[in-house]
């Protein structure tokens, strides 16, 4: 059912069309990279504030969840703890006794969602969200139209993990768990990627669980495949707050990566993924980034890095650029050095498909690169580092035991 829906959506196109598409939403988005903790008051409070403040009605969609009653109940409790009047929307494939198709067009649910100040989507399987809120022919359900009406009026739409994936017009659907297969073999429409709900618009690609899972690399083939020039990848327990004027503010535990392909090129005669002259930025907690003019503003107490106080002197080389936080760690060392470039590798083990195929990621200072840091050197903002990716052949066996 969900697979056929994705094929129908791919033919029909994502998002809304016609006169409604031209109406700029007055609301905001809170896009959370997954793993949102109950104690992350900054994010929960921001959602409630954008929904109207104390007493705001917020519709909680646990549509993606394996156990929607439990997941939805926790989200309702966390929102109410910060002053909201949240309620669980009974629209989820895994909700016992629920008919998703009827619920998606139920007038009572539609009225409750349209009249709310915001909506919150929990994590789980994003295909359950798109499969529930769109009809089999690809058209919007009445509940999805109500969400759009609330968002255009000025409400907030928030989502974590799967709830973040649906924010762009294309989302990862059922990709491999590992990142390398996407780099090696590309993405397949209707399998690896499929239409999302497009709340952020058609020009920004969204991904989540970014730093802890090395997912920035899987965004690149997907962006090239669908023509995206801008990608926003958000780490766990962290949110990107998108205002009506398209300015993004990062709040939470870590930060987000911005991938800029406006000046990037790829050698299409080469059958393997490659990329030249892309830009990668790490946007930290408190930083701002504008999606339209692509400008960065560092957060409070950030100052330009003192070139006379650089710490790293020797060559920077990582053997696993896709490891937990590896890419940001390498970027921090690069800007805290007098070196011009740093290198990282990505490859699979000997039992994988095509184990000899790997990728070299080169990160270089560019004329428009900028870096900022707090005076304790524990919070970095790194903007517009050049990134090049080229395929490499790994020796087999990669090593032998002495």
Phi, psi and omega in degrees: 000310181292323180296316180294326176299316181298322179294320178296320179294321180299326179282322184279337183092158183264162174078194180253160183230175175077206185297326181297327182294334183279347181281116182284126180297142176267356183269183182238164175241143171237103188256115189249133187283015181098170177059032181290121184270152181299330183275001179280076186299325184302319182284312180300317180295324178296318178300313181296317180299316181289338177278353178129358177089198184306131181086002182295137176276125180232123180275120181262122178255109173261033185300325183279345193283150172287324176236083187297328180296316180290309182296316179295322179297321179294319179295318178300316181296318181294319178293317180293330177298335181254021168104358181279169167243074185278154178217147182273128177275122183280067183220092183200133179302329182267009179274118184301133177079005183259138172256105187300318182297318179290319182297324183292345178236015180289122184301325181292318178293318179302313181296320181295319180290316182296327182273355181284165175269350180189172177221148179228126178255126178280177177277179182138232180250112184297335178296332177292328179290305181295324179290338180267325186269350172244145179286164181303334179274002178094354180281161180288139168286168179295326178293320178295320175298323178293321176299314178298319180298316178297318180293317179294328181288335180135004180282172180252141171242120181241153178198145179241141178056249177304325178291342174274322183302324184288350187292333180263166183285341171236137180228158168290135187251293179219060183280169173300152179294325179273155183278321187305318180303327177294318177296319183288318193242359178080187182245149180245124177299138179083351177237293179282321180230157180201168179297137171263200181264344168074026182297329181277353181107181184267001190252358183231129177263135185247139169218163189226175186054041196291302189283322183289342183240006177063031189281353180305327184289328180284339177295327188297309178297324179294318179296317179295320182298322185255004175081019177284139175259344185227131177232143180233113180247125190248136181278171182292149178059028184222147182232145169254115181264117183256116182276168180301333179272009173077020172270135181255130172242130181266131176225150176125209192284313181234249184199203183219157175254136173251124177253122184244114181249018184299325180250009183282153176228160175220143179275099186286346177283345179269123187290344183260149182304134175207157184203138178230143171064034169280169175235136177235136180229144172253116182256115190270171175307125181094345179284159176234148179218133182261124184290338183272304182265000174057040177258151180246145173229117180292155181288177180301151178060018174267137179231155176303145181293132179283115183295341179275355183244026181292142185262318188270137184237330184269165183305141181256118185214120178249134180275350178218085183289347181264006179290171181304113179063011186302316186295320179289322177300318180291320178296321178297318179293324179298313182283347175260031179218174172260014179280156180266339183207161175222153186230143175222148179250153173224125180201168180250174180282174187293341181269001182280169173288126182055061183295341181284349182267123177224186183219140176254125176255121178247128179246124187229147171294139177238164180303332181260011177289143178220148178217142181224156183207154173284165183291346176268357180057040178240003179216114185249148170234122188230116189242132167059054169276135179290140179230127176237140180232128176222147179288145177226158178259122179273138178292139178240124356287154182295328179207162174233153182272128180275000000 
